Amino acid sequence: MKKVVILVVVLLGFISCKQNNRFHVSGVVKDAAGQLLYIEHAGLLKTTVLDSVKLSADGEFSFKADRPAYPDFYRLRLNDKVITFAVDSCEEIVFQAKDKNFATDYTVSGSVQSAQIQLLRKSLMRIQTKADALHPDMDAATKNAKIEEIKHDIDVHKEMAKKLILDNPGSTAAYFAIYQKVNDAYLFSPYVKEDKPFCAAVATSYNAYMPDYERTKNLYSLVMDAIRAERSIKAKEQWNDVLAKAGKGYIDIDLKDRKNVAHKLSAIEGKVVLIDFSAYESKESVDYTFSLRDLYNKYHSRGFEIYQISLDQNKELWEKSVENIPWICVRDENGPNSSYAASYNLSSIPTSFLMDKKGNIISRSPGFDELSGLIAKSL
């Protein structure tokens, strides 16, 4: 019977929420009689005032507003003091606060996320207060000691935030945590190895449940940009490592042309060589081939050569396409799974490498205008 009553209460609350389609924020602000209290929507790009009330002697207030389409952030503002809270649906959120320390020393009920945001803000504001106390006139020892203290406090704060994120990465509190700043510097960054999993957890969770939300798109794009940047750095590091281990500026290649004649890249060392990985079956092939032909016609007589590695999977199409190609064109029958492609750390095709007369790679995938100048300079 008790379970039935509880279920009925929950259902009635749900139905009421659906019918009203509004959330309610109320409470008391003591010692603030005569002052204006504002409720604001803290959007992704701007903050908008929704309503205001002049506080009476008892300090009571009550605001109602349309529930947001997605979980979002709101503020209560008293002069320049702000309480940030979150609204998921049509909650009944109650605040008890005082004019003094309005932004931190308050109680909130009816919203677990808002209570967690309060903890995050109080912790960060203590750190920011210490950061604001630093000044140029401090002696070095004192300043360094205070900086170390701030660093320690930030580490403690981030551990708290990480636990909160892992507990519920799709919450507004988790989202709020990764966007906190000290001195306009974000405490979490997807570009930092230790922070990336936490940023990615929130981005992934938001993207799974709210893919069309502007906050989701913004965060997800930021994390994906960081991942791509990391991959690019790793690719460069791997390529440098490959060159260091090879002991030369290039890795030798030994493949056969359409007439089954083997060609070694090392056999043409001493010339300026464009090592080109591409595929004739790609839609850009025709224009790309014409651009290569222009370079070849312009510089071949002066000692320029193209060593082209085709990654075409269709052998017949490749053989027909290269019938009239004047440069060295060989094919790796493993196509995109070519061990040479892996050795040269390819992430896409076409990719080219310009090798000087001494066998040193001097450029990776330059544009054709830049390439022409590099070739002329190297001959």
C-alpha positions in Angstrom: 0.0 0.0 0.0 2.8 2.3 0.9 4.5 1.7 -2.5 1.3 2.5 -4.3 1.0 5.8 -2.4 4.6 6.8 -3.3 4.0 5.9 -6.9 0.8 8.0 -7.1 2.6 10.9 -5.6 5.4 10.6 -8.1 2.9 10.3 -11.0 1.0 13.3 -9.8 4.2 15.3 -9.6 5.1 14.3 -13.1 1.6 15.1 -14.5 1.7 18.5 -12.7 5.1 19.2 -14.2 3.9 18.4 -17.7 0.8 20.5 -17.3 2.6 23.6 -15.8 5.7 23.2 -17.9 7.5 25.6 -15.6 10.0 25.5 -12.8 9.8 27.3 -9.5 12.5 29.0 -7.5 11.7 30.5 -4.1 13.3 31.2 -0.7 14.4 33.8 1.6 17.3 36.4 1.5 17.8 37.8 4.9 19.2 41.3 5.7 18.5 42.5 2.1 15.2 44.4 2.5 14.7 46.9 -0.3 17.2 45.4 -2.7 16.4 44.0 -6.1 16.9 40.2 -6.6 17.1 39.1 -10.2 16.7 35.6 -11.8 18.8 35.2 -15.0 19.3 32.6 -17.6 23.0 31.9 -18.0 23.1 30.8 -21.7 26.1 29.6 -23.6 26.7 33.0 -25.2 24.9 35.5 -23.1 23.1 36.0 -19.8 19.5 37.2 -19.9 17.4 38.7 -17.1 14.1 36.7 -16.8 12.5 38.5 -13.8 13.2 40.6 -10.7 11.6 41.3 -7.3 12.2 44.0 -4.7 12.8 42.2 -1.4 10.6 43.1 1.5 11.6 43.0 5.2 11.1 39.2 5.4 13.2 38.7 2.3 10.9 36.2 0.7 10.9 35.7 -3.1 9.3 33.5 -5.7 10.1 33.1 -9.4 8.5 30.9 -12.0 9.9 30.4 -15.5 9.4 28.1 -18.5 11.3 24.9 -18.1 14.3 24.7 -20.5 14.3 22.3 -23.5 17.6 20.9 -22.1 19.2 21.0 -18.7 20.6 24.5 -18.3 22.1 27.1 -15.9 20.4 30.0 -14.1 21.5 32.7 -11.7 20.1 34.6 -8.7 21.8 38.0 -8.6 21.9 40.4 -5.7 23.9 43.5 -6.8 27.2 42.0 -8.0 26.8 38.7 -6.0 25.6 35.7 -7.8 24.3 32.2 -7.0 24.5 29.8 -10.0 22.1 26.8 -10.1 20.9 24.3 -12.6 17.4 23.4 -13.8 16.7 20.0 -15.5 13.0 20.2 -15.8 10.3 21.7 -13.6 11.9 21.5 -10.2 10.8 23.3 -7.0 14.1 24.8 -5.9 14.4 26.6 -2.5 17.2 28.8 -1.4 18.0 30.2 2.1 20.6 33.0 1.9 21.8 36.3 3.5 23.0 39.5 2.0 26.5 38.8 3.4 28.3 36.1 1.5 25.2 35.7 -0.7 27.2 33.9 -3.4 28.5 31.1 -1.2 26.9 30.7 2.2 23.5 29.6 1.2 21.5 26.4 1.4 19.6 24.9 -1.5 17.1 22.1 -1.6 15.2 20.5 -4.4 18.2 20.2 -6.8 21.1 17.9 -6.2 23.0 19.3 -9.2 22.7 22.9 -7.8 24.1 21.7 -4.4 27.1 20.2 -6.2 27.6 23.3 -8.2 27.7 25.3 -4.9 30.5 23.0 -3.6 32.4 23.5 -6.9 32.0 27.3 -6.8 32.9 27.7 -3.1 36.1 25.7 -3.7 37.0 27.7 -6.7 36.3 31.0 -5.2 38.7 30.2 -2.3 41.4 29.5 -4.9 40.6 32.6 -6.9 40.8 34.7 -3.7 44.4 33.4 -3.1 45.3 34.1 -6.7 44.0 37.6 -6.5 46.2 38.2 -3.4 49.4 37.7 -5.4 51.0 41.0 -6.3 54.3 42.1 -8.0 55.7 43.6 -4.7 55.9 40.2 -3.0 59.3 38.8 -2.3 60.1 35.8 -4.4 60.1 33.2 -1.5 56.6 34.3 -0.3 55.2 34.5 -3.8 56.6 31.0 -4.7 55.2 29.5 -1.5 51.7 31.0 -2.2 51.8 29.7 -5.8 52.6 26.2 -4.6 49.7 26.5 -2.2 47.4 27.5 -5.0 48.6 24.6 -7.1 47.9 22.2 -4.3 44.4 23.7 -3.8 43.8 23.3 -7.5 44.8 19.6 -7.4 42.5 19.0 -4.5 39.6 20.8 -6.3 40.2 18.8 -9.4 40.1 15.5 -7.5 36.7 16.5 -6.1 35.5 17.5 -9.6 36.8 14.3 -11.2 34.9 12.2 -8.7 31.7 14.2 -9.4 32.2 13.8 -13.2 32.8 10.0 -13.0 29.7 9.6 -10.8 27.4 11.3 -13.4 29.2 12.6 -16.5 25.8 13.6 -18.0 24.9 16.0 -15.2 24.9 19.7 -15.3 27.3 19.7 -12.4 29.8 17.7 -14.4 29.5 20.1 -17.3 29.9 23.0 -15.0 33.0 21.4 -13.5 35.0 21.2 -16.7 34.3 24.9 -17.5 35.5 26.4 -14.3 38.4 28.9 -14.5 41.0 30.6 -12.3 42.4 33.9 -13.7 40.5 33.1 -17.0 42.4 29.8 -17.4 40.3 26.6 -17.6 41.2 24.0 -14.9 40.2 21.2 -17.3 41.4 21.1 -20.9 40.9 18.3 -23.4 44.4 19.2 -24.7 45.9 18.0 -21.5 46.5 14.3 -21.3 45.3 13.9 -17.6 42.2 16.0 -18.2 41.1 14.6 -21.6 39.3 11.5 -20.2 37.1 13.7 -18.0 36.2 16.2 -20.7 35.6 13.3 -23.1 33.3 11.6 -20.6 31.0 14.6 -20.3 31.1 15.3 -24.0 30.2 11.6 -24.8 27.4 11.5 -22.3 25.9 14.8 -23.5 26.2 13.7 -27.1 24.5 10.4 -26.4 21.5 11.9 -24.8 21.3 15.5 -26.1 23.1 15.5 -29.5 21.2 18.6 -30.8 21.9 20.7 -27.7 24.1 23.7 -28.5 26.2 23.0 -25.3 26.7 19.5 -26.5 27.8 20.5 -30.0 30.2 23.1 -28.6 31.8 20.7 -26.1 31.9 17.7 -28.4 33.6 19.8 -31.1 36.2 21.0 -28.6 37.0 17.5 -27.5 37.2 16.1 -31.1 39.5 19.0 -32.1 41.8 18.1 -29.2 41.8 14.4 -30.2 42.7 15.3 -33.8 45.5 17.6 -32.6 46.8 14.9 -30.4 46.8 12.4 -33.3 48.6 14.9 -35.5 51.3 15.4 -32.8 51.6 11.6 -32.4 51.9 11.1 -36.1 54.7 13.7 -36.3 56.5 12.1 -33.4 56.1 8.6 -34.9 57.5 9.9 -38.2 60.5 11.5 -36.5 61.1 8.2 -34.7 60.9 6.3 -37.9 63.5 8.5 -39.5 65.8 8.4 -36.5 65.7 4.6 -36.5 66.2 4.3 -40.2 69.4 6.3 -40.0 68.5 8.1 -43.3 66.1 10.8 -44.4 63.8 8.2 -46.0 62.8 4.5 -45.7 63.6 2.5 -48.8 60.8 1.1 -50.9 61.0 -1.8 -53.3 57.9 -2.5 -55.5 57.1 -3.4 -59.1 55.6 -1.3 -61.9 52.8 -2.4 -64.3 55.3 -4.3 -66.4 56.4 -6.3 -63.3 59.8 -4.5 -63.2 61.1 -3.8 -59.7 62.1 -0.2 -58.7 63.9 0.7 -55.6 63.6 4.2 -54.2 67.2 4.1 -53.1 68.2 3.6 -56.8 67.3 7.2 -57.6 69.0 8.7 -54.6 71.0 11.7 -55.8 68.0 13.3 -57.5 65.3 15.5 -56.0 62.5 13.0 -55.6 58.8 13.4 -54.8 57.7 10.3 -52.9 54.0 10.1 -53.6 51.4 7.8 -52.0 48.1 8.1 -53.9 45.4 6.1 -55.7 44.1 6.4 -59.2 40.7 5.1 -58.1 40.1 8.2 -56.0 37.8 10.9 -57.4 40.5 13.6 -57.1 43.0 11.5 -59.2 42.6 13.2 -62.5 43.3 16.8 -61.3 46.0 15.5 -59.0 47.7 13.6 -61.8 47.7 16.7 -64.1 49.3 18.7 -61.3 52.0 16.1 -60.9 52.6 16.1 -64.7 53.1 19.8 -64.7 55.8 19.5 -62.1 57.4 16.6 -63.9 57.5 18.4 -67.2 58.9 21.5 -65.7 61.7 20.0 -63.6 62.5 16.4 -64.8 65.2 17.5 -67.2 67.0 19.3 -64.4 67.1 16.2 -62.1 63.7 15.9 -60.6 61.9 12.5 -60.3 58.6 11.2 -59.0 58.4 7.9 -57.3 54.7 7.1 -57.0 53.4 4.3 -54.8 49.9 3.4 -55.8 47.6 2.1 -53.1 44.8 1.1 -55.6 43.0 -2.1 -54.7 41.8 -2.5 -58.3 44.8 -3.7 -60.2 43.3 -3.5 -63.7 42.1 0.0 -63.2 45.6 1.0 -62.0 47.3 -0.6 -64.9 45.1 1.1 -67.4 45.4 4.5 -65.6 49.2 4.5 -65.6 49.8 3.4 -69.2 51.1 6.8 -70.2 52.6 8.0 -66.9 56.2 9.1 -67.6 57.5 8.8 -64.0 58.2 5.8 -61.8 54.8 4.3 -60.7 54.8 1.2 -58.6 51.9 -0.5 -56.8 51.6 -2.1 -53.4 49.1 -5.0 -53.7 48.2 -4.6 -50.1 46.5 -1.3 -50.9 45.6 0.8 -47.8 47.2 -2.0 -45.6 50.6 -1.4 -47.2 53.5 -1.8 -44.7 55.2 1.1 -46.5 52.2 3.3 -45.9 52.4 2.4 -42.2 56.2 3.0 -42.2 55.6 6.5 -43.6 52.9 7.0 -41.1 50.1 7.8 -43.6 46.8 9.0 -42.3 45.3 9.9 -45.7 46.0 9.9 -49.4 47.4 11.5 -51.4 50.4 12.2 -49.2 53.7 13.2 -50.5 57.3 13.6 -49.3 60.0 15.7 -51.0 63.4 14.2 -50.7 66.6 16.2 -51.5 69.6 15.0 -53.4 71.2 13.8 -50.1 68.2 11.6 -49.3 66.8 13.9 -46.6 63.0 14.4 -46.4 62.6 18.2 -46.5 58.8 18.5 -46.6 55.6 16.5 -46.1 52.5 17.1 -48.2 53.3 20.7 -49.3 50.8 22.4 -51.6 51.7 22.4 -55.3 52.7 26.1 -55.3 55.0 25.6 -52.3 56.3 22.3 -53.8 57.3 23.9 -57.0 59.4 26.4 -55.1 61.0 23.7 -52.9 61.9 21.7 -56.0 63.5 24.6 -57.8 65.5 25.5 -54.6 66.7 21.9 -54.2 67.9 21.2 -57.7 
